[in-house]
Amino acid sequence: MTAPPVLDVADLRVSIRGDEGIAKILDHISFRLERGRILGIVGESGCGKSTLIKSVLGILSSGARIERGEIRFEGENLLAMGDKRLNREIRGSRIGFIPQDPYLALNPVFTVGAQLLEIMRWHAPKSVRNHREHLIALLRRVQLPDPEAALDRYPHQFSGGQRQRLVIAGALACAPTLIVADEPTTALDVTTQGQILVLLRELVEEFGLSMLFVTHDLGVVAELCDDLCVIYAGQSVETGPTVQVLREPAHPYTRALLACHPDRSEHFTGIPGLVPSPLKAPPGCRFAPRCTSARPACPERPPHYVAAGQGHAVDCILHEGSGA
Amino acid sequence: MLRFIARRTLLAVPSLLGLLIITFVMIRLVPADPAAALAGDNATPEQVAQIRAQYGLDQPLPVQFLKYLSDVARFDFGDSVYSSRPVAIDIVQRLPATLELTFAALFLATALGIPLGVVAALNHNRWPDFVLRIVSIGGVALATFWIAIMFQLLFAMKLDWLPLRGRSSVGISFAGGPTGFLMLDALLKGRLDVFWDAFRHLVLPALTLSLGGIATITRFTRAGVLDTMQKDFVTYERAVGYPHRRLVWVYVLRNSVVASVTQIGLLFGSLIAGAVVVESIFDWPGLGSYTVNAILTADFKVMLAVTLLVGVIYAAVNILTDIVHGLIDPRLRDQA
């Protein structure tokens, strides 16, 4: 029997009730993260990336509702787990979290030591005797200068890169198996960004982690991730090994996105049209109105993956019946 | 931190100087001639002139102002017309009673207002929030004197749970102690009976005085917590599994109370002002009732001294508020 994937999200649908009605923020999100790998979730701003992260961590706001689907973490359905158990056994313990902007994510009126030790106080494994020493060792590992003194300082007294190293140490502190990273390099300059990516790669191998890496940046994904899953307007449209998807993109949206990337095109190009509002999204493919190869059936076709190669799946009518 | 405190203290100096100038000018602008008031209704113009000379009121203004400054510096405010004793001594005797009352009210307002504000915010737009909003609007809107009389009617006259007025019961003999705070002195001397009696006398006036403050602090804490709950760090703290209660009562609250602390500082000023009414109704032997008498008898020396005192207390409380801000929020400390 093979071990279950670290994270297996299947047909997830999340809606948020707002003043203007019910918006299906996520509609058919499916992907798998296998042990020891880094899976990049790629999508534009507003495609539902942060809703996806909050769903995995079970911290959706009170207006949001998971209508359908499963989120299995090491074989266990997180959606069936009560909030108490999630807070005690999953969040901060088995799943570590790296936030997007550590300046905003750290509490400004507490020392970073107090904040990171608070995570350990509730979630550190029993084998870790001295939390402070363990944390200092981790801070040294993530190359934060002067880690002992750092614990007594406040978030605003660090640089952006240092703060990112602090929250990375916080994510590692309680020996997780999965790390969820929410665009952890977006707030950084390019040089620091590169260093952090190298560090994350090293840590994943060194600590035997798996990582869900959410970003809007295909370049970062190409550099860091083993696999990727492309999301458009709340739907996962394509997933597979990074190398294969980037070489042979199967979904028209992935192709359009790659064509937009400045490394790949000589002229500045965009995708004509706008992302549809989740309030008025069609039941089928949400990219259909902007798709150059759309067919009349696209807006009505229920979303589901079709195989497009080894470990490579695409949610598109064009690949239906094309083998597999 | 010491630099921060020194800076905030120095900032109070110009305010106090301004207060001295304004009080000095105001006394000279009052339509009533203080010399005539002192001399009495049947005084001859010669007697008025004599009194004017006696108090230096015929000197040029700058000279008068310097004399005023040196008097204030020596706490020499002259004698009260009403009690015929030095104003400074009257104040020293009565100030502890007022401070006892205002501190008690401030304590109630903070101890009740902050938790109520948090509860309201956590139940945003559900029934506890609505109830607390209505009650807190009521707490601000209802007139203090009306509430005071209703409390007296209900708890003192009808139910007979608490004394009607005064600071201690007739028949209790207690010489007082070093602080002038009755409850504290009673504890220091081990007189639990006196302490209990003083406490029972304090409940109604302090509660009356605190109602507006409870309402204000509840509203500001509620708004502060609601605002803080939207911050990214709350999402982070939830994502890394902080226990819910600690997240709210420690990590969110400390960020939210900055606005509440400002209000507590401002509140202290309005409590001292409110004490005037409450002390009169409950016959509390503090500065408030003393000041009301002074106003009614045009005892301008008392009014002057009380105004300056309230100004100094206000400035001190503001410095204290700033220091507490600095303690709560490290970013403020680093700016200074």
Interface residues (C-beta under 8 A of the other chain):
Chain A: I53 K54 L57 I59 L86 N87 R88 I90 R91 G92 S93 G96 F97 P99 Q100 D101 L104 A105 L106 N107 P108 V109 F110 Q115 E118 I119 W122 H123 Y154 H156 Q157 V167 G170 A171 V180
Chain B: K231 D232 F233 T235 Y236 E237 R238 A239 V240 G241 Y242 P243 H244 R246 Y251 R254 N255 I328 D329 P330 R331 D334
